[in-house]
């Protein structure tokens, strides 16, 4: 099935995201399976080995150490694991638009050595967007979330407000850098150039990207809540069933989250790639270049040409 390269509204991007994902579910879920499997296996290991065995016996410093490690796992290690999968998803979308064969192995193979650059890009992006937040969490709050930090501080408004502002800053910077991975993948950019490219492309469209993320986050949160209710309905609770019950609960919880994340995570990666293509169409007239290539009037040599094209920008309605 061919997809037209043209300006898309937010609703059309969401519709196309679902259409692409539904048609190629196995490929995109397969791409997400490897990093999500590693992450949730590590999480389950922390739950079983550290949180339940260590904390039960040592408390205090051991509990704090486990909290810090899990914060690091959530905010730093997981994004680094996901970076190559996100780039592979981008590559698969580009192949789909070119009507070329693509699959899980093909998408990862097309990355080649550039997967290291994707990891460096994600690391730099995390440091620049979330560095302040992570520093506050580790040095002053000892909690892994804003909620847990506020409980530790007894609701201290000044410090909690400072942490809340760091969350807002991290999210805003995340929106600015949201198109950096597809920019790097398709244009073969370096880390710094990809970040700058994303800042330029997302200008005047960050609100749409935010709404798309909100839709994705709402769907994922509802599914995770349904999983917890399902476990509770079957009598599985974290701390109420003895050591064996805890093991069963932990395995069921993290295996369920692995399945749900594997199925939902590609949705936002696909949407981000479509936003990247859409922004190039709006700002650089990429749809004109694409039609010329398809008509064999010019040969671009790759899916995306380098920035600075001679084609004049075109402002399309953001509807």
Secondary structure, 3 states (H helix, E strand, C coil): CCCCCCCCCHHHHHHHHHHHHHHCHHHHHHHHHHHHHHHHHHHHHHHHHHHHHHHHHHCHHHHHHHHHHHHHHHHHHHHHHHHHHHHHHHHHHHHHHHCCCCCHHHHHHHHCCHHHHHHHHHHHHHHHHHHHHHHHHHHHHCCCCHHHHHHHCCCCHHHHHHHHHHHHHHHHHHHHCCCHHHHHHHHCCCHHHHHHHHHHHHCCCHHHHHHHHHHHHHHHHHHHHHHHHHHHHCCCCCCCCHHHHHHHHHHHHHHHHHHHHHHHHHHHHHHHHHHHHHHHHHHHCHHHHHHHHHCCCCCCCCCCCCCCCCCCCCCCCCC
